[in-house]
Amino acid sequence: MYGYVTNYAVHPYYSSAFLLGDEVKVYGRDFTFQNRVEEGNLRAWYKGSLDRRYNYFDLNRGDVPNPVHSQTRQFGAGIWQGWAGIRRANTVLENIDLMVNATEFEKDLIRGQALFFRAFFHHEIMKFWGRIPYIESTWDGDGNYQQYVRPATFADTARRLNQDLEEAAKYVPESWSHLAAQIANNPSLIRTLRVSELADTYMHINKAIVHAYQGKNWLLAASPLMQGTTDTYGYSQEFCDNAAAAFAKVIDLDNRNVNNLGLASKEDYYKVFYSTQDDGNTVVPGTRPEAYEFIFSAQPSNSQRIQLPATFALQENGACFQTPTHSFVQHAFGMKDGMSIEDSPLYDPTDPWANRDPRFDMWIIKDGDQITVKPSNNAYKQYAELYTGGTHRDFFGSNNNGGKSGTGYAAKKWYPIDFNRHDNRRNIITHHLLMRLTDVYLMYAEAMTMSSYGPSGNPAFVTDGGIVSMSGLEAVNLIRARYPNLPPVDTSYPGIGSNPQKFMDVLRKERAMELSFEAHRWVDIRRWVLADKMEYRNKTALDFVRGANGKPTEMVERTLVTTVCEYPKHFWLPFPIEDVQIFQGFEQNPGW
């Protein structure tokens, strides 16, 4: 079952072009799925021998979802292969009593993981295809199709999914290393498991993973798209209450430092995304003793060493490059006073990169930034030339020195400064986390904002470790606190705690910054019913001349592409035509 979890960042074959929202423009590989999304051709996720290899929805090679297959092991199963993962989970649950040598304790551990995975694979498919039937048994070909009829609403499946997660939480431990200690004190608990396999691992399913996805399931079900409304603030209050209560259980585990959970400091934040030998090892982020926000991910892959960062780094080999759009940078990254560029008096359109939010300088490369370590007689080898006509502008231009930008920016979240052809560092490992602690706090804040408590409410959530009482406002301020001199939200916006819609607007920008380039954006702007709005459809570049003082002049924002996106057609992926023609009751998504 673990082998069916999709690694979004490495599954799209060698390109790692996995960001489908408004964050980036992809250059160099026209057949990547991003280009089909921009064209509105979402059916390309499964049609075409090239297109299907360059997205994380379907297998790259072959037709059999076999986790042992070399291509699947290297690049991972696609999300659509989650159906096979569901069957594996059901097979386990239906045959668990055949484990005649296992103790009841061991059976419960297996049962808890299988229940989680059955729920998880449904959840992953639902994010992109919407309401689906909840499959609770293996099909033996007897013609009983009733369990495959699509339910009337997204909520119908979400409620059933939550039942599995509630049940799974009863069986999986808070920590597998703590479980190993428990077994050491009572060896009769196990007959088939080896204690050595349990200690010091965060990859096995635990309560933090279960409760995090329980909260996310409720939050997605609460979101406007899933509620069937075009009102971007039209959440289900009931489901938001449920989501907040589930996320509070993860916050409790963080408070008790179970599995070394904890928000990374600004100084250690890079370790969430990559590790180097300078850190003493090159283990996958999240599997080291200091977890740095790790909650859940796909299995590690050999492709994680350079494939992911190579699609972002300037002066790096590769035929595919993901470059941040000017429109996204302006929309998401605010100012050092904690306000958006639209609200802040610090923003100067004639000097657009001055006084920006600290996360801008952490993750965005702008013209003139240092991009290598080794000295060089050639300035372009040390400093970004992103002005119009600069060396690092215009992908694969006349001076081919690796990755280039078509937008005037580059992203540096996934690699250290010396990951490039000039410095020639290669001993890094990157890893894309499917769920991390920052995401949990931001989703908790989102749920609280539209819950019965509101942004500043302080309910007392009962958890295994005691009472958790935190407002949505406090959750966002906790995220901001890791950046020195970045003020709390209610300092930037006095009185915002009593204005849920304004707080939601600010929170969404916080989420866009913190989770930038991590493959959350396309899901977010769809579930908020914003993807069809022009500010999210227009991907732009910034053309400019570098002035004598090094600052940009003669700036022109230029539209690169306007994504085709109509509501509701382009908010859900279409099912394969052959799948909706099998029997009545499994209808196609609207518009397809």
C-alpha positions, 0 to 999 in steps of 0.5 A: 500500500505504501508503494501506491502513494504518489510522489508528486515532485518526481512522478512526472518522469524526468521533468519534475514539472509538477506545479499546475496552478498559477505559480510558474511557467514551464519552459523547454518541455511543451508536452508537460501537463502544465501546458495542457492545463493552460490550454484547458485540455485536462483530458490529457492526463490520460490520453497520449503517450507523452502527456501521460508520462509528464503528470502525476496522475497516471503511470509513466510506463506500462499499464500495470500498477506494480510498485515493484516495476523499475519505472514505478519504483523510481517515479512512483504510482500515479494518483489514478493508481490509488484505485489499485491501492484501495483494492490492496487495502480491502484485500488486507481488511477482508483477509486479516484473520488469515494471519494465523501466527499474528497476535491480535495486537499485530493484526490491529496494527495492520488493520489501522494502516489498511483503514488509513490507506483505504481512506487516503487513496479515496481522498487523493482521487477526490481532490482532483475528480470530485465525488466518487463511490467509497469502495469498501470491498474487493469486487469479484466480478459478480456484476454487483455495480451498486457500490460503484455508483457516484454519490450525490455529493462530495460530502457523502464520500467525505463522511464515510472516509472520516469513519475509516480514519476514526477507526484507524486512529484507534489502532495506529500508535502515536509513535512507532519508536514509543511502540517499540519501547512498549513491546520491549516491556511486553514481548508477548505482544508480537510474534511476527514483527521485528522491534528493530523495524519499528524504532526511529521511523516516521514513515509508518502510519501514526496518529499525526498522519491520520488526524492530519488527513482527517482534518484535511478531508473535512476542510476540503468537504467544507470548501466552496467548490465541494459545497457547490457554490461559487461564493469563495467564502461559502464554507460549511460551518459544520465541516469546518468545526470538524476539521478544526477539532481533527487538526487540534489533535495534531497540534496536541502531538506537536505540543508534546513533541511526539515524533519530534514534530515542531515548526522549523526555525527560519535558520533550519527551514531549508531542512524541510526541503533538502539535506546536504553532507554539510548537515552531517548526512544526506538522508531524506528530509523528514526521516532524520532524527530531527523531523522538521515538520514531517508528517507524511510523504511518499516513499523516497526515490533515487530521482530526488537527488537532482531531478527536482531542484534541477528544474528550478536552479539557474545555471543548471543543466536540464531541458525543463525549467519552472520559473515563477510568474510575476503575477504570482510573486506579486499576488502572494509575496507581500511586504515586511510590515506583514501586509499585501502589496495592495494594502501596504504603504511600503510598496513602491511600484518603481522599486518593487523588490524593496521592503518585501516579506522575508519569505520573498528573499528566502525563496525567490531569486530576483535580478542581481542576487548571488546565485553561486559561491565560487569566484568567477571572472564572469559576473553572470556565473555569480549573479543573476542577470534576469533583466531583459536580454540578460544571460539568465533570461529567455530560456536557452538563449544565445548564452546557454548556461543551463536553466534560464527564466522567461519571467524575470524570476527563479525559485530557490526553495529546493536547493542550496546556493551552490547547487549549479554547474559552476559550483558543481554540488551534487550531494543533496537530497530533496523530498516533497512532503505531502503533509507537513506541520506548517500546512496543518497550522494553516489549514487549522486557521482556515477551518477556524476562520469559517467555523462557528468559532471565527478567526479569534475564537478559542474553543477547548478541543479535547485531545489525548494529551489534554485541552488544545485552545488556539485561535486561527489568528494565533495559529497564523501568528505562530507561523509568522513568529519564525521570521524576526521583525515580521509582525503578527497579523493583528498588528498588520491589520488591527481588528482583523480577528472580527472580520472573517472574510478579510482574515481569509484573504490574508490567510490565503496569501500566507498559505500561498507564500509558505507552501509555494512551489509545493503542489498545493496551489492548484487544489487551493485555487480550485476549491476556493473557486478562484481558478477561473478569475482573471488574476489567477488565469493570467500568467505574466512576466516582468520585462525591465532594464537594469538601471545604473543603480542596479534597480529595475527601470522601464518595467512592463508586465507582459502576459505569457499565457491566459489559462483556459478555465471555465466553471465548473468544467475545468475545476475537476479532471474528467474520468476516462471515457471508457470508465463512464460507459461501463454502467449507468450511475458513474457519470462524467464530470460536468463539461466533459 
